[in-house]
Amino acid sequence: MRTFLELIISLTIFSLVAVIAYATLNLGARAADRGEARTVDNQRSRAAIALIARHVKSAYPLALQADGETFVYFFGEPDAVSFISAGGRPESGGLEKITYFLRERRGQRGLWVRTSAPALPADLLDDREGGLVQEAQVLPEVESLTWEYLGKDQDREEWHESWSGKDERKLPLAIRLSWKAQLGELPYEWQMDIPLHVYQPPPDLLGAPQSGSGTARRRRFFSRERQ
């Protein structure tokens, strides 16, 4: 009887130790998974921010001529911006058109980027994309996002809600991106100012007149994203 009781006690102690060990291992595995997920989210978030900064810094004041007027291809609104990048793609060469816009899918809104190359003057004037077009989500689950544009009027600098290269004939001095989103361990509300190093085309590189449809030039450049 004593031996049987000792066996029961031993089995009970062993079961408790096994349960505690399993719970400890399971908790450690979950913590490791959460840590790995946070690491991945942080890497993606920082990569997205670096991509946006690199794209904006590469903005080039491409001058176009149409109907006897010269303007710079840059169209910025509070929720979208489109410009020409001097970075280009190795497979296509030349300049690249970059457009950032908001898109809603399955009840979630995210920041997307569309790249189009090569950016030919005739295509830009007629609001056509280049031969190589790619779209990708940059920031997921964005609660709010706003673009702003820094301009200089005489000696005073001021942030604007929108910027048209057709009216200003140059790029803004800087672009500000503000958003509210849960991106890994980054602050929920964040704002970054990205300066543009070249914002006005050289006087001797204003370009020759290009052909293009006047009707297409008067269309809203972001109508595709607003549908």
BELPE-V952377 format. One record per residue. OMEGA is omega in whole degrees, 0 to 359 (999 if undefined). Layout:
omega=OMEGA
omega=OMEGA
This chain:
omega=179
omega=179
omega=179
omega=179
omega=177
omega=179
omega=179
omega=180
omega=180
omega=179
omega=179
omega=179
omega=179
omega=180
omega=178
omega=179
omega=180
omega=179
omega=179
omega=179
omega=179
omega=180
omega=179
omega=179
omega=180
omega=178
omega=178
omega=179
omega=179
omega=178
omega=178
omega=179
omega=179
omega=178
omega=179
omega=178
omega=178
omega=179
omega=179
omega=179
omega=179
omega=179
omega=179
omega=181
omega=181
omega=176
omega=179
omega=179
omega=179
omega=179
omega=180
omega=181
omega=181
omega=179
omega=183
omega=180
omega=180
omega=181
omega=183
omega=181
omega=180
omega=181
omega=178
omega=178
omega=177
omega=179
omega=177
omega=180
omega=178
omega=178
omega=180
omega=181
omega=173
omega=181
omega=183
omega=176
omega=181
omega=184
omega=181
omega=178
omega=180
omega=183
omega=179
omega=179
omega=177
omega=181
omega=180
omega=178
omega=179
omega=184
omega=182
omega=182
omega=177
omega=182
omega=183
omega=176
omega=182
omega=180
omega=174
omega=183
omega=177
omega=179
omega=180
omega=179
omega=178
omega=177
omega=179
omega=181
omega=181
omega=176
omega=181
omega=176
omega=174
omega=176
omega=183
omega=181
omega=352
omega=180
omega=181
omega=182
omega=181
omega=178
omega=180
omega=180
omega=180
omega=178
omega=176
omega=177
omega=177
omega=184
omega=180
omega=182
omega=177
omega=176
omega=180
omega=175
omega=183
omega=179
omega=180
omega=172
omega=180
omega=178
omega=177
omega=181
omega=183
omega=172
omega=174
omega=189
omega=183
omega=177
omega=181
omega=177
omega=187
omega=182
omega=184
omega=176
omega=184
omega=177
omega=181
omega=179
omega=181
omega=180
omega=179
omega=177
omega=178
omega=179
omega=184
omega=181
omega=175
omega=177
omega=173
omega=178
omega=181
omega=177
omega=179
omega=177
omega=179
omega=180
omega=170
omega=182
omega=176
omega=184
omega=179
omega=180
omega=178
omega=178
omega=181
omega=176
omega=183
omega=180
omega=177
omega=178
omega=183
omega=179
omega=175
omega=186
omega=179
omega=183
omega=180
omega=181
omega=177
omega=182
omega=183
omega=179
omega=181
omega=176
omega=177
omega=179
omega=177
omega=179
omega=177
omega=182
omega=179
omega=179
omega=180
omega=182
omega=182
omega=178
omega=175
omega=186
omega=183
omega=182
omega=181
omega=182
omega=185
omega=182
omega=999
